[in-house]
């Protein structure tokens, strides 16, 4: 009996690389997570090393959970916008934009069909097909992780934009004073509202090294940390309300690492939507709050293998 073929999904994030192997129906056979940059030094060499470690971990996972089985497809999702020769708009991971991303993935798995996608759009596709955005037209997916981005779903698909950059709200102007100012000369939204931003600001203002999760935990009992989280949620709420006014979504779903602090984030977002938006949308955590990009990457791998997944996949 010939072993059934499998696919590999890779999700390259700012702090971790998540991997999974599934069969062609979407049933996961094994998963693994490694740090993106355990000793990252800010140089492009760190990005190259992280990519190599991710591809190597993929081979190790395949050997562990699917020995001798054909690899029929690979799906790779990443922060930024991936091309064969580069990654655009990935400022939170220095050196990542210089990587020939698609070429490295293809070279890592010679002869295997490969599909690439932005992590947030892959996550939105997973939520649209199997999760909290099913039957929402339109809907918004918000990723609160190392960076900040959203995806718009409409007409049963994820809107990509003319350059694949739809939803890159991390570059949003924050005030009228930002108009006519180049991005590298102003504070873009992602530098204020993202996991990395909260870690940087929190460490500076609280006088000790902290993660974004630490800041939210400390905010429960410490007023100075609570000021930081209030500023964070308030600015996010403003931009989310403006998006809801522009798009008029049925539902907004939120995923990413910071949803672990959803009980401290939800009320501010809900209040802003109710007060500012003519037709306030529903608001909820995504069905796959922490691994939607990985599920999207697996789906890309299945599509690369030439298979159409049904609605029951990943159930």
N, C-alpha and C positions, 0 to 999 in steps of 0.2 A: 504493500500500500504506500503510495507516494505521500509524504508529509504535506499537510496543507500549507499554502503560502502565508506569509505574514507581512505586516508593514511596520515601519518605525516612525514614531513622531518625536520631533526635537523642538523644544521651546527654549530659546536662548534669551534669558532675562537679564536685568541689570545686576541682580544679586545671586541668581541661581540658574542652573540649566536643568530643566525637567525633561525626562525621557520616558517613553512608553512603547511597548510592542503590543500589537493587537492582531487578531485574525481579520479576515476580510469582511466580517460582519460588524466589526467595531468592538468585539469582546477583548478586553485587556488581558494580556497574559503576564505582564510584569511591568514594573515602573522603577525609576531610579531618579534621585535628585542629587546634584553636586553643586558646590559653590562655583559661581562664575569667575571669581577672582580672589582666591583665598589669601594671596599675598600680592595683590595688585598694586603696581607702583605708578600707575598713571601713564605709562609709556605704551606705544602701540604693540610692543612685544607682549604685554600682558593680554591684550585682546587676541593676538595670534595663539598664545598659549591656551587661553580659555576655549577658543574654537577647537583646537587640537584635542583638548581634554574632553570636550563634549562629543566629538566624533568617536574618540576612543571608547568612551563610556557607552556609546550606542552599539559598537561592535561587541563590547563585553556583555551588555544586556541581551543582545541577540543570541550570543553563544550560551548564555545562562538559561534563558526561557524558551528558546526556539532552535535548539541545536539541529543542524541538518535541514532546516526548513528554508524554502526559497524566500528571499526578500523581494517582494513584488513592488514595493513603492516606499518612498521616503517623503514625509512632509516636514518642513522646517519653518518654524515661526520665530521671529526675532523682534526685539525692540528696533525702532527705526523702520525704514522702507528698504527692503532687500532687493538687490539686483545681482546679476552674476558677477559684476566686477567691483561692487561697492555696497555700502549701506548708507542711505541718506537719513538725516534728522535723528541721529542717535547721540546727542551731546552728553547724556549721563554716563556713557561708557567710553572714555577717551580711547582712540585708536580703532574703535569698532567700525567707524565710517570708512576706514582705509582697507578693510578686509574685502577680498573678492569672494563675497559670501556664497553666492550660488555656485561658483566654480569650486570652492573648497568642499561644499557638501557633495557635489557630483563626483569630485575626485575621491572623496572618502568612501563612496559606494558606487564604484564603476559599473556602468551598464544598467543601473537601476533607475527607473523613472523618478524624478524629483519635482515636487511642487513647493513654492516659497510663498510666504505671506507675512505681513506685519502682525505682530502678536495680538494687538488689540482687535484687529479686523478678524483674525482667526477666532478669537474668543467670541466676538459678536456673532460670527457665523455659527458657532456651536450653540450659542444661546438662542439664535433665530431658528435653527433647525430642531434642536432637542430641548431647549431650556426656557428661560423666563421671558424671552422675546417672541416665542412662537405665537403666530397670529397677530402680532403687533405691527400695525402699518399706519404711520411710522413708529419707530422706537429708537431709544438711545441706549448704548452701552457705555458706561463710564469705567475706566480702569484707574484705580488708585493704587499705584505700586511705587516702584523706584522712581518712575516718571509719571507723567499725566497725559492721557489722551482719551478720546471718545470715538465711538463709531456710530454712524447713522444707518439704520436699516429701513428700507422702504421698498414697496413692491416685491417683497419676498427675497431681497438681496441686500448685501452690504454695499453701501455707496463708497466707491474708491476715490473718486475725484480724478481730475485730469492728469495728475502726476502721482496718484496713489497716496496723496497726503491729506485726503479728507479726514477731518476729526483731530488734526494735530493741534489741539487747543493749548498745548504747552507754550506755543508761540504767541498767544493772545496778548493784545495790548491791555494794560491794566488801568490806564487813565488817559485823559485827553493830553496830558503832558508827554505821553509816549508816541503820539502821532508825529510822523516824519523823522523818528529816531531809529537808526539801524538796530537790529536785534542784539548785536554784540556791544551796544552802547547803552542799553536799557535793561531793566530787570524783567525778563519774560515771566509769564505765569508759572511755568514749570519750576522756576527758581524760587517760588514761594509756596506753591501748592503741589507737593509731591512727597513721597517718602524720603527721597534724598534731601530735599529742601528742608523738611522738618528735622531731619537728623543734623544737618549743618547748622541751622538756626538754633535748634535746641541745645546743641553742644556749646555754642558760643554764648547764649544767653543764660543757660543754667549752670555754666561753669564746670561742666564735666562731660565726658564722652557719653552720648546717649543715641539710641536708635529712635526711629519714629514711633515704634511700639512703646518704647520706654517713656516717651513724652506723653503719650495718651494715658499710660498707666499712672504716671506721676501726677497728671492733671486731675485725677480723682481726689487727691488729697493736698496737692501743692498749688497755691494760687498763681505762682509765677509760670508754672507749666500750663495751668488752665488758660492763662492769657494767650499762650502760644496756640493751643488747640482751638480756642475761640476765633483767633485771627485766621487760622487755617480754614476752618469750616465756613466762616463768614465770606471769605474771598471765593472759595469754591462755590458757595451757594449763589453768589452774584452771577458768576459765569454760567452756572447751570440753569439759573432762571432765565437768563438772556437766551441761551440755547433753546429752552423749552418754548419761549415766546416765538422764536424764529421757526422752529420745526413743528410745533404742536404735536408732540409725541403722545401715543397712548400710554406708554410706560417708560420709565427710566430704570435701568437695572445697573447695579454697581458691583464690580468685582475687583480683584487685586488684593495684595497683602494687607492693606489698611482696613479692609472690611472686618478684620478681627476686632476693630474698635467701632463697629457700626452703631452700637448703642450710644456712643458719644458723638456720632456724626449725623445720624438720621434726623434727629429732631430739628437741627438747624437747617438742613436741606429741605425738609418737609415744610417748615415755616416759611422759608423764602419762596418756595414754589406756590404755596397757598396764597401768599400775600401779593406776589408780583405777576403771576401768570394768569391770563384771562381764563384759560381752561386748564387748571392744574392737572398734570399727569399723575398716574400711579407711580410709586417709588418703592423699589424692593432690592434686596440682595439678589445677585445672579444665582441661577440654579447651580452653576459650577463656579463658586466664588474664587477659588484658589487655583483651579487647573483648567479653566476654559481654554486658554491658549494651547495647552497641551492636547486637549480633546480636539480642538480645531486642527492642530498639526497632524494628529492621527487621521482625521477625516481627509486632510490633504493627501496623506499617504495612500489612503484607500482610493481616492479619486485618481491619483497618479497611476495606480494599478489598474484603472479602468473599470472600477466597480462603483455603483450608485448605492449609497447607504439609505436604508429605510428609516422611518420615524422611530422605530424601536431601538435603533443603535444607541449605545451608551446609556440605555435606560437603567 
